[in-house]
Amino acid sequence: MNDLWNSQEIAMELASRRRMLKSTALGFGYLAFESLLSSLAMGGESAVRTNPLAPKTPHFLPRAKRIVFMFMKGGPSHVDTFDPKPLLTRDDGKPPPFELPRVVFAQQGNLLKSPWKFHQHGESGLPVSELFPNVAKHVDKLCVLRSLHGSNPAHGGALLKIHTGSDQFVRPSLGAWVTYGLGTENQDLPAFVTICPTLAHGGVNNWGAAFLPTYCQGTPIGNASQQVVQASVQHIANPKIGKSEQRKQLDLLEDMNQSYAQANPFDAAIEGRLGAFELAYRMQTSMPEIQDLRSETEATMRLYGIDDPVTENFGRECLMARRFLERGVRFVQVTHSDSEVQWDQHSDLYHGHTKNAAEVDKPIAGFLTDLEQRGLLQDTLVLWGGEFGRTPTSQGNGRDHNPHGFCMWMAGGGVKGGYAYGATDDYGYYAADNKMHINDLHATILHLLGLDHERLTYRYAGRDFRLTDVAGRVATDILA
């Protein structure tokens, strides 16, 4: 009996000590936790920020202030667009004179030449396929990355890899990392916007924040299954309650949540919710104005191809992207995708790529022209490409997925124009010279934005994470 009584006294004493340590600001656990949180902040800043979306100082002088990613879902063929292969034309129909990868997405046949001719353009003389006559006029602005390679031949894994740096785990997206590192220049808009993203092959994970703070999450406007003219932020206005009443509600909600936050000072979810409520309130004024294109001139609408039913949809995406960028949004993504063709031509390559290129060629060229005329191109990084390329071997009259060698291009934002970096082999199957892994692409993008990919870290689950994981090399040769 005495032993039981002594055990109860000991338990009460331990519980009392726990309460004391938890409730007092001098508790050792509290002090250790506060020190840990302070160490999470980048560049020595306080971990608890009054406004987490406020602009942050980059690690070094940036070449670009903002980025737009023009994502071509499905995998455009590099050997039919920006990476000509004369030997592929010469050896059309022959068995490939190289070993295929140990793992392929599907069975492949003999070599298949491109059905389009390439021509040199601009002062640089860079070759561009007949598929892109309008983009070809801007070739002296383009830095074509011809030696990209990844690891996953499936759409789902490849989309996650290009967007998050990982094809196996849920990780923060590129846009989320940029938001975490730099904040935004417009406090009335999200820092990261994705226009008509695909809901397939990773869905929200491709623009998600994962374990980063909630304010880093991308804001989707519509999705790939609907026309851009129908895409908008839902419930942006409250038809029943005016803004003054909403302000009173938010103030009351903040007071109530602040009481909880004082008792639970490191509950990031509360801060995230309050920040989301406040941003949504401010967006009621800013977002409808951005999405309303009626203020644009007829000449601008024609420049983007909005007067043509073939180019109207993607033209609207590009024009909306420009409006977000010029208002200080840090990261904007536009996605070209549909439920029928996309860029995934396992068969009928000619029809599929002809259709897709016709839909995006004029809008992209118009976008580059418009950015340059407005003085935005020099500090805006434009990135174009898909999740992988296509094989130089055939699948009937189409091509298979190819993550082993493909191309993307950049423009503006401090990169060399009229420049080709790296190369695939003579037939376009494997990255060969100056090979550029997806980790290297991400490291280079962050560098152009003034961020050191090795310093941009976030501690989660006991380790420091970064977009490039334990790899990544900046392609310094492309810097202007």
WOCOR-V962684 format. One line per field, one symbol per residue. ss: DSSP state (H for helix, E for strand, L for the rest). psi: psi as a letter, one per 40 degrees, with the letter a starting at -180 (. if undefined). burial: I if it has 9 or more other ideal C-beta (glycine too) atoms within 8 Angstrom, else O. A space follows every 50 residues. Layout:
ss = ???
psi = ???
burial = ???
This chain:
ss = LHHHHHHHHHHHHHHHHHHHHHHLLLLHHHHHHHHHHHHHLHHHLLLLLL LLLLLLLLLLLLLLLEEEEEEELLLLLHHHLLLLLHHHHHLLLLLLLLLL LLLLLLLLLLELLLLLLEEEELLLLEEEEHHHLLHHHHHHHEEEEEEEEL LLLLHHHHHHHHHHLLLLLLLLLHHHHHHHHHLLLLLLLLLEEEEEELLL LLHHHHHLLLLLLHHHLLEEEEELLLLHHHLLLLLLLLLLLLHHHHHHHH HHHHHHHHHHHHHLLLLHHHHHHHHHHHHHHHHHHHHHHHHLHHHLLHHH HHHLLLLLLLLHHHHHHHHHHHHHHHLLLLEEEEEELLLLLLLLLLLLHH HHHHHHHHHHHHHHHHHHHHHHHLLLHHHEEEEEELLLEELLELELLELL EELLLEEEEEEELLELLLEEELEELLLLLLEEELLEEHHHHHHHHHHHLL LLLLLLLEEELLEEELLLLLLLLLLHHHEL
psi = dddddddddddddddddddddddieehdddddddddddedihfeiidhid geeihihidihididiihhghghdgihdeecegigdddddfheiihfihi idhidiiiaiihiheiiiiiiaddehhiiedgddddeedeehhhhefiia eheidddddddddeehedihiiiddddddddeaieheeiidhhhhfiiei fdbddefiebeiideehihihaieeiiddehihifdihedhidddddddd dddddddddddddgefgdddddddddddddddedddddddeheeeiiddd dddefeehddeddddddddddddddeeehdhhhhhhiieddaeggdifdd dddddddddedddddddddddddefdddfhhhhhiadaaiieiigbfaii igeehiiiiiiafeihifhhhaiiadefdihdhfhhidddddddddddee hhdedgihhhfeihiidebeahhhgdeeh.
burial = OOOOOOOOOOOOOOOOOOOIIIOOOOIOOIIOIOOIIIOOIIOOOOIOOO OIIIOIOIOOOIIIOIIIIIIIIIIIIIIIIIIOIOOIIOIIOOOIOOOO OOOIOOOIOIIIOIOOOIOOIIOIOIIIIOIIOIIIIIIIIIIIIIIIII OIIOIOIIIIIIIIIIIOOOIIIIIIIIIIIIIIOIIOIIIIIIIIIIOO IIOOIIIIIIOIIIIIIIIIIIIIOIOIOOIOIOOIOOOOOOOOOIIOII OOIIOOIOOIIOOOOOIOOIIIIIIIIIIOIIIIOIIIOIIOIOOOOOOI IIIIIIOIOOIIIIIIIIIIIIIIIOIIIIIIIIIIIOOOIIIIIIOOIO OIIIIIIIIIIIIIIIIIIIIIOOOIIOIIIIIIIIIIIIIIIIIOOIII IIIIIIIIIIIIIIIOIIIOIIIIIOIIIIIIOIIIIIIIIIIIIIIIII IIIOOIIIIOOOOOIIIIIOOIOIIOOIIO
